[in-house]
């Protein structure tokens, strides 16, 4: 019997009650032995888990709350050499995974983050969310000198091996900005920001603009001026 091809790319998606969209997202992803999909579910009460399994995804249940916690759990579960992240609500272009992975390899990159703003579709983000994202982008630039147009994007493509070079501490939404700061400030990591389409989401909006925005801003200040207060980094 021929040996099964080693998994090359792991697509990690955190979910919480995404039954309206998760099946469509999974249908848009590339298929093949070199790909796997890891769903990290935060105890959904709808059919999210059932649909994901029907579509062939591997589901990992995560009782601990937090966007960042879900991703860090997914990174540990992933078996691929390259990890791709996105939300399960149809906002990110799942159909571009192959293209982004190919670009990572072709350009010799270690980390790609996807900018949502230059190609954003009408209705994908309200004014309040745009304003909050702009404030956090400016804060990240001023505090860490990272050349980002979108510090909060949740679609990344990166080589698994660079996780060992990062100090990731956040279990919340702030992981999104933290992983970019760690990538762009590390001279041993070749990072780039690439624009992709961003679409209106399907299902309930879980982000609380002011609460999450304020928490992210506080996180940036602590990471810049008091990194020891953030606790021990995750070990990968």
JOURZI-V904147 format. One record per backbone hydrogen bond with DSSP energy under -0.5 kcal/mol. CO is the residue of the C=O (numbers start at 1). NH is the residue of the N-H. If there is no record, write none. Layout:
CO,NH / CO,NH
//
This chain:
8,81 / 8,82 / 9,11 / 9,36 / 10,12 / 10,84 / 11,13 / 11,38 / 12,86 / 13,40 / 14,88 / 15,42 / 18,21 / 18,22 / 21,25 / 22,26 / 23,27 / 24,28 / 25,28 / 25,29 / 26,29 / 32,35 / 34,8 / 34,9 / 36,11 / 37,39 / 37,58 / 38,13 / 38,40 / 39,41 / 39,60 / 40,15 / 41,43 / 41,62 / 47,51 / 48,52 / 49,53 / 50,54 / 51,55 / 52,57 / 53,56 / 57,59 / 58,39 / 60,41 / 61,63 / 66,70 / 67,71 / 68,72 / 69,73 / 70,74 / 71,75 / 72,76 / 73,77 / 74,78 / 81,160 / 82,10 / 83,158 / 84,12 / 86,14 / 89,202 / 91,199 / 92,94 / 93,96 / 94,97 / 96,100 / 97,101 / 98,102 / 99,103 / 100,104 / 101,105 / 102,106 / 103,107 / 104,109 / 105,108 / 110,159 / 111,192 / 112,157 / 113,115 / 113,194 / 115,196 / 117,120 / 119,198 / 121,124 / 126,130 / 127,131 / 128,132 / 129,133 / 130,134 / 131,135 / 132,136 / 133,137 / 134,138 / 135,139 / 136,140 / 137,141 / 138,142 / 139,143 / 140,144 / 140,146 / 141,145 / 146,148 / 150,153 / 154,156 / 155,114 / 156,85 / 157,112 / 158,83 / 159,162 / 160,163 / 161,164 / 162,165 / 163,166 / 166,168 / 167,169 / 168,234 / 171,68 / 171,69 / 172,175 / 173,176 / 174,178 / 175,179 / 176,180 / 177,181 / 178,182 / 179,183 / 180,184 / 181,185 / 182,186 / 185,187 / 186,189 / 189,191 / 190,110 / 190,111 / 192,113 / 194,115 / 197,93 / 198,121 / 204,206 / 207,209 / 208,212 / 208,213 / 209,213 / 210,214 / 211,215 / 212,216 / 213,217 / 214,218 / 215,219 / 216,220 / 217,221 / 218,222 / 219,223 / 220,224 / 221,225 / 222,226 / 226,229 / 227,230 / 228,231 / 234,236
//
